[in-house]
């Protein structure tokens, strides 16, 4: 029995774009979907009520690495699992923690069995293995789980990337063998997705994909992007991978992207994306609008009575001026992070809804062209 089910309801004949329904134990997710990142069981600045009532978020991401360190997955399990712990009734995807561990270059050591690392919080030693990260995510009770993979920085040599692919595949096989044994004993276990790696080498991406297909997973992720490479190269790696993935399974590209990039990934057959950009940039005063980015600390907004984005219908834009938002930011008020995060996520999610609607109505090529044109115009203005 599948833990998640995926149904394609419309496809664009001129591209790889498709609109679908991802059915999970905690509700149906309309795809293509952008997942807000709730790193530590919270989307910074927003309550679950805001995510549901203001944004209608159907699926969000939480981070295994951070939850293991604090408060601990066993604590969360004893308190009823991640959904109950954070009072979130809808679907949750958890990553394996691999990306965070591999970003700690000076605090970790990779072996064939797994990764030893020290916490960035207190220096305590921890050990992640392909099987232990499955156990952690089962304790969390997420709907979709990720295998432990090796994520290389950019640039990496072909040989280093080849060895990494082989390790990633071995780890995925070990993870799935353990997962299937555990899932047979636990009807509530979520789905497990393997992750395609291969750095920026198309041949290695294809090799990794073909080997992971043997796992017959309920969905597949593409990792190792947004690690410093040119954006065009990210898209090339997706183009090398997606055609090999099963048509009837969801495809998830991890850690992307800028607003103008979302439609580009959808055009290449991607169904799921996540990124910290909308929330992190919001807190730092970078706001995404229909006419480009607004850096709210700039003095030109000090007396500006206009809404942040006249084309936006979010709570922030309906009620507050650029002058007020700048005042909050300069004063270091917590309310700025709330209002800015709400706006940036609304911008991302509305863009994804526009893209999905265009696929359903057979207008995706025109909408893609419009998004490209708007991005080019905004870049010229900036």
C-alpha positions as CSV (number, residue, x, y, z in Angstrom):
1,X,0.0,0.0,0.0
2,X,1.3,3.4,-0.9
3,X,1.8,5.9,1.9
4,X,1.3,8.8,-0.5
5,X,-0.4,8.7,-3.9
6,X,0.2,11.0,-6.8
7,X,-2.3,11.8,-9.6
8,X,-1.5,13.9,-12.6
9,X,-4.5,16.0,-13.6
10,X,-3.1,18.2,-16.4
11,X,0.1,18.4,-18.4
12,X,1.5,21.1,-20.7
13,X,2.2,19.6,-24.2
14,X,4.8,22.2,-25.0
15,X,6.9,21.5,-21.8
16,X,7.3,19.1,-18.9
17,X,5.0,21.1,-16.7
18,X,2.2,19.1,-14.9
19,X,-0.4,19.8,-12.3
20,X,-1.2,17.1,-9.9
21,X,-2.7,15.9,-6.6
22,X,-0.4,14.5,-3.9
23,X,-2.5,12.6,-1.4
24,X,-0.9,12.2,2.1
25,X,-2.1,11.0,5.4
26,X,-2.7,14.6,6.4
27,X,-4.5,15.9,3.4
28,X,-4.3,16.5,-0.3
29,X,-1.5,18.7,-1.7
30,X,-2.1,20.5,-5.0
31,X,1.1,20.5,-7.2
32,X,3.3,22.0,-8.3
33,X,3.8,23.2,-4.7
34,X,6.3,25.4,-2.9
35,X,6.9,24.3,0.7
36,X,7.7,26.9,3.3
37,X,10.6,25.9,5.5
38,X,9.8,25.3,9.2
39,X,13.3,24.4,10.2
40,X,12.7,23.9,13.9
41,X,9.1,22.9,13.8
42,X,8.1,26.5,13.1
43,X,8.0,28.8,10.1
44,X,9.8,31.8,11.8
45,X,7.5,34.6,12.5
46,X,4.2,32.8,11.7
47,X,1.8,30.7,13.7
48,X,0.1,27.6,12.2
49,X,-3.1,29.7,12.2
50,X,-1.4,32.2,9.8
51,X,-0.1,29.5,7.6
52,X,-3.5,28.0,7.2
53,X,-5.9,30.9,7.3
54,X,-3.7,33.6,5.6
55,X,-1.7,31.4,3.2
56,X,-3.5,28.0,2.9
57,X,-0.2,26.1,3.2
58,X,-0.8,22.5,2.5
59,X,2.7,21.1,3.0
60,X,5.7,22.4,4.9
61,X,9.2,21.2,5.6
62,X,10.9,20.6,9.0
63,X,14.5,19.8,9.6
64,X,15.7,16.5,11.1
65,X,19.2,17.8,12.0
66,X,17.9,20.7,14.1
67,X,15.1,18.7,15.7
68,X,17.5,16.0,16.8
69,X,19.7,18.6,18.5
70,X,16.8,20.4,20.1
71,X,14.4,19.3,21.6
72,X,15.3,15.7,20.4
73,X,13.2,13.3,18.4
74,X,12.4,11.1,21.3
75,X,10.9,14.0,23.1
76,X,8.8,14.8,20.1
77,X,7.7,11.2,19.8
78,X,6.7,11.0,23.5
79,X,4.7,14.2,23.0
80,X,2.6,12.7,20.2
81,X,4.8,13.3,17.1
82,X,5.7,16.4,15.1
83,X,2.1,17.2,14.0
84,X,0.8,17.4,17.5
85,X,4.0,19.0,18.9
86,X,3.7,22.0,16.6
87,X,-0.1,21.9,16.3
88,X,0.0,21.4,12.5
89,X,-2.8,19.4,11.0
90,X,-1.6,19.3,7.5
91,X,1.2,17.4,5.7
92,X,4.9,17.6,6.8
93,X,8.0,16.6,4.8
94,X,11.2,16.1,6.8
95,X,14.7,16.1,5.3
96,X,17.3,13.7,6.6
97,X,19.6,16.4,8.0
98,X,22.3,15.5,5.4
99,X,22.5,18.9,3.9
100,X,23.0,20.6,7.3
101,X,25.6,18.0,8.4
102,X,27.6,18.3,5.2
103,X,27.6,22.1,5.5
104,X,29.5,21.7,8.8
105,X,32.9,21.0,7.1
106,X,35.0,21.5,10.2
107,X,32.6,19.7,12.5
108,X,32.0,16.4,10.8
109,X,33.6,13.2,9.4
110,X,32.2,11.0,6.7
111,X,32.7,7.2,6.8
112,X,31.2,4.4,4.9
113,X,28.8,3.8,7.7
114,X,27.5,7.3,8.1
115,X,28.5,10.8,9.3
116,X,29.9,11.7,12.7
117,X,29.5,15.4,13.6
118,X,29.5,17.8,16.4
119,X,26.5,20.0,17.2
120,X,26.9,23.6,16.2
121,X,25.1,24.5,19.5
122,X,27.2,22.8,22.2
123,X,29.8,20.7,20.4
124,X,28.2,17.4,21.5
125,X,29.0,14.4,19.2
126,X,26.3,12.9,17.1
127,X,26.1,10.0,14.6
128,X,23.8,9.9,11.6
129,X,23.5,6.7,9.6
130,X,21.2,5.7,6.7
131,X,19.1,3.7,9.2
132,X,19.2,6.0,12.2
133,X,17.9,9.0,10.1
134,X,15.0,6.8,9.1
135,X,14.3,5.9,12.7
136,X,14.4,9.6,13.7
137,X,11.9,10.6,11.0
138,X,9.6,7.7,12.0
139,X,9.7,9.1,15.5
140,X,8.8,12.5,14.2
141,X,5.9,11.0,12.2
142,X,6.3,13.1,9.1
143,X,4.3,12.2,6.0
144,X,7.3,12.3,3.6
145,X,10.8,11.4,4.7
146,X,14.2,11.7,3.0
147,X,17.1,9.3,2.9
148,X,20.6,10.3,4.2
149,X,22.6,11.4,1.2
150,X,26.0,13.0,0.6
151,X,25.7,16.6,-0.6
152,X,29.0,18.0,-2.1
153,X,29.9,21.7,-2.3
154,X,30.5,23.3,-5.7
155,X,32.8,22.9,-7.4
156,X,33.7,19.2,-7.0
157,X,35.9,17.0,-9.1
158,X,34.3,14.3,-11.3
159,X,36.0,11.6,-9.2
160,X,34.9,13.0,-5.9
161,X,31.3,13.3,-7.3
162,X,31.5,9.7,-8.6
163,X,32.5,8.4,-5.2
164,X,29.8,10.5,-3.6
165,X,27.1,9.0,-5.9
166,X,28.2,5.5,-5.1
167,X,28.0,6.2,-1.4
168,X,24.6,7.9,-1.8
169,X,23.2,4.9,-3.6
170,X,24.6,2.5,-1.0
171,X,23.1,4.5,1.8
172,X,19.8,4.7,0.0
173,X,19.7,1.0,-0.4
174,X,20.4,0.5,3.3
175,X,17.9,3.1,4.3
176,X,15.1,1.5,2.2
177,X,15.8,-2.0,3.5
178,X,15.5,-0.7,7.0
179,X,12.5,1.5,6.2
180,X,10.5,-1.3,4.6
181,X,11.1,-3.5,7.6
182,X,10.0,-0.8,10.0
183,X,7.1,0.3,7.8
184,X,5.7,-3.3,7.8
185,X,5.3,-3.0,11.6
186,X,4.0,0.6,11.5
187,X,0.9,1.4,9.4
188,X,1.4,5.2,10.2
189,X,4.9,5.3,8.7
190,X,5.4,8.0,6.1
191,X,6.8,7.6,2.6
192,X,10.6,7.6,2.0
193,X,12.1,9.4,-1.0
194,X,15.7,8.8,-2.2
195,X,17.8,11.7,-3.4
196,X,19.6,12.0,-6.8
197,X,23.1,13.4,-6.4
198,X,26.0,13.8,-8.9
199,X,27.2,17.3,-8.4
200,X,27.2,19.2,-11.8
201,X,27.9,16.2,-14.0
202,X,25.1,15.0,-16.1
203,X,26.5,11.5,-16.6
204,X,26.7,11.0,-12.8
205,X,23.2,12.4,-12.4
206,X,21.9,9.9,-14.9
207,X,23.9,7.0,-13.2
208,X,22.5,7.9,-9.8
209,X,19.0,8.2,-11.0
210,X,19.0,4.8,-12.8
211,X,20.4,3.0,-9.7
212,X,17.9,4.7,-7.4
213,X,15.0,3.7,-9.7
214,X,15.6,0.1,-8.5
215,X,14.2,1.1,-5.1
216,X,10.7,1.7,-6.7
217,X,10.1,4.6,-4.3
218,X,6.9,6.5,-4.0
219,X,8.7,9.7,-5.0
220,X,12.1,11.0,-5.9
221,X,14.1,14.1,-4.9
222,X,16.9,15.9,-6.7
223,X,19.5,17.3,-4.3
224,X,22.9,18.9,-4.4
225,X,21.6,22.1,-6.1
226,X,21.9,25.7,-4.9
227,X,25.3,25.0,-3.4
228,X,27.1,27.8,-5.2
229,X,26.8,26.8,-8.8
230,X,25.4,29.1,-11.6
231,X,21.6,28.9,-11.9
232,X,21.8,27.7,-15.5
233,X,23.8,24.7,-14.3
234,X,21.2,23.8,-11.7
235,X,18.5,23.7,-14.5
236,X,20.8,21.6,-16.6
237,X,21.1,19.0,-13.9
238,X,17.4,18.9,-13.5
239,X,17.0,18.4,-17.3
240,X,19.4,15.5,-17.2
241,X,17.5,13.8,-14.3
242,X,13.8,14.4,-14.7
243,X,13.2,12.5,-18.0
244,X,14.5,9.3,-16.3
245,X,12.2,9.5,-13.3
246,X,8.8,7.7,-13.3
247,X,6.1,9.8,-14.7
248,X,3.6,8.7,-12.1
249,X,5.7,9.7,-9.0
250,X,6.2,13.2,-7.5
251,X,9.5,14.9,-8.3
252,X,11.0,17.1,-5.6
253,X,13.9,19.6,-6.2
254,X,15.5,20.5,-2.9
255,X,16.5,24.0,-1.8
256,X,15.3,26.1,-4.8
257,X,14.7,28.9,-5.7
258,X,14.2,32.5,-6.4
259,X,10.6,33.5,-7.5
260,X,11.6,33.8,-11.1
261,X,13.1,30.3,-11.1
262,X,10.0,28.5,-9.8
263,X,8.3,28.4,-13.2
264,X,11.6,27.2,-14.8
265,X,11.7,24.2,-12.6
266,X,8.0,23.5,-13.2
267,X,8.6,23.7,-17.0
268,X,11.1,20.9,-16.5
269,X,8.7,18.6,-14.9
270,X,9.2,19.4,-11.2
271,X,6.3,19.0,-8.8
272,X,7.7,20.1,-5.4
273,X,10.2,22.8,-4.2
274,X,11.4,24.4,-1.0
275,X,13.7,27.2,-0.1
276,X,14.5,29.4,2.9
277,X,14.8,32.5,0.7
278,X,11.3,33.9,1.2
279,X,11.5,33.7,5.0
280,X,15.2,34.5,5.5
281,X,15.1,37.4,3.1
282,X,12.0,38.7,4.7
283,X,13.6,39.0,8.1
284,X,16.6,40.7,6.5
285,X,14.5,43.3,4.8
286,X,14.4,42.0,1.2
287,X,10.8,41.8,0.0
288,X,9.7,40.2,-3.2
289,X,7.0,42.1,-5.2
290,X,5.4,41.9,-8.6
291,X,7.8,44.7,-9.9
292,X,11.0,43.3,-8.3
293,X,12.7,43.3,-5.0
294,X,12.2,46.0,-2.4
295,X,15.1,46.6,0.1
296,X,13.0,48.2,2.7
297,X,15.8,49.9,4.7
298,X,16.5,52.3,1.7
299,X,15.8,55.9,2.6
300,X,13.5,56.4,-0.4
301,X,10.8,54.5,1.5
302,X,10.9,56.6,4.6
303,X,7.9,58.7,3.6
304,X,6.4,56.4,1.1
305,X,2.6,56.0,1.7
306,X,2.1,53.3,-1.0
307,X,1.6,49.6,-0.1
308,X,4.5,47.3,-0.5
309,X,3.0,45.8,-3.7
310,X,-0.2,47.3,-5.2
311,X,-0.8,44.0,-7.0
312,X,-0.7,41.9,-3.9
313,X,-3.7,41.1,-1.7
314,X,-1.9,39.8,1.4
315,X,-2.7,41.2,4.8
316,X,0.6,43.1,4.8
317,X,-0.1,44.9,1.5
318,X,-3.7,45.6,2.3
319,X,-3.0,47.3,5.6
320,X,0.5,48.9,5.8
321,X,2.6,51.3,3.9
322,X,6.2,51.0,2.8
323,X,7.0,53.8,5.3
324,X,5.5,51.9,8.2
325,X,7.3,48.7,7.2
326,X,10.6,50.6,7.0
327,X,10.0,52.1,10.4
328,X,9.4,48.7,11.9
329,X,12.6,47.3,10.3
330,X,14.8,50.2,11.3
331,X,13.4,50.0,14.9
332,X,14.1,46.3,15.1
333,X,10.5,45.5,15.9
334,X,9.4,41.8,15.8
335,X,6.2,42.8,13.9
336,X,8.4,43.5,10.9
337,X,9.5,39.9,10.6
338,X,5.9,38.8,10.9
339,X,4.5,41.1,8.2
340,X,7.5,40.6,5.9
341,X,7.4,36.8,6.2
342,X,3.7,36.8,5.6
343,X,4.1,38.8,2.4
344,X,7.1,37.0,0.9
345,X,5.4,33.6,1.4
346,X,2.2,34.9,0.0
347,X,4.1,36.1,-3.1
348,X,5.7,32.7,-3.6
349,X,2.5,30.7,-3.0
350,X,0.4,32.9,-5.2
351,X,2.9,32.6,-8.0
352,X,2.7,28.8,-7.7
353,X,-1.1,28.9,-7.8
354,X,-0.9,31.1,-10.9
355,X,1.4,28.5,-12.5
356,X,-0.8,25.6,-11.5
357,X,-3.9,27.4,-12.8
358,X,-2.1,28.1,-16.1
359,X,-1.3,24.4,-16.5
360,X,-4.9,23.4,-15.8
361,X,-6.2,26.0,-18.4
362,X,-3.6,25.2,-21.1
363,X,-1.9,28.6,-20.8
364,X,1.4,27.6,-19.2
365,X,3.7,28.7,-22.1
366,X,2.2,32.2,-22.1
367,X,2.5,32.5,-18.3
368,X,6.1,31.2,-18.4
369,X,6.9,33.9,-21.0
370,X,5.2,36.5,-18.9
371,X,7.2,35.5,-15.7
372,X,10.4,35.6,-17.7
373,X,9.6,39.0,-19.1
374,X,8.7,40.4,-15.7
375,X,12.0,39.0,-14.2
376,X,14.0,40.6,-17.0
377,X,12.3,44.0,-16.5
378,X,12.8,43.8,-12.7
379,X,16.5,43.0,-13.2
380,X,17.0,46.0,-15.4
381,X,15.3,48.2,-12.8
382,X,17.4,46.8,-10.0
